[in-house]
Amino acid sequence: MAGTFSQIYVHVVFAVKNRDSLIEKSWKEELYKYITGIVQNKGQKMLAINGTSDHIHFLFGMKPTCILSDLIREIKKSSNAFVKEKQYSKYVFQWQEGYGAFSCSHSTLENVIRYIENQEEHHRKKSFKEEYRDFLIKHNIEFKEEFLFD
């Protein structure tokens, strides 16, 4: 085959350490723009990003040369430094260890984007813990409840 053709979409979710509500409305858009810049600078395509005060979701198109764990590590490290440098939080801001990464088909992109865009409305009905547990179950990912959240 003469070329590499792919269509890989990944929905990523991760939380603020201890799920503390530290992401404030006054600066969350700047944080999202910063994270989008990291994704784009790594040659990937951001499709949606949003969250609440204690976690974020983003959906991106991933090239096959991308190493997901390296990208997430860079996003967390750099955005931690960004929040600290900008002095956005009077508390120590840090992302929780680990993340959820869920593959999406092209046919579900609109629904996933809408889901991400409506995070605040969605979380009026369901907590982050419930949401995350539901994602793992929906995607048939085995987990032990006692180790799910630190």
Helices and strands as residue ranges (DSSP letters): E 9-15, G 17-19, H 28-41, E 45-51, E 55-61, H 68-86, E 100-104, G 106-108, H 109-117, H 119-122, H 128-138, H 145-148
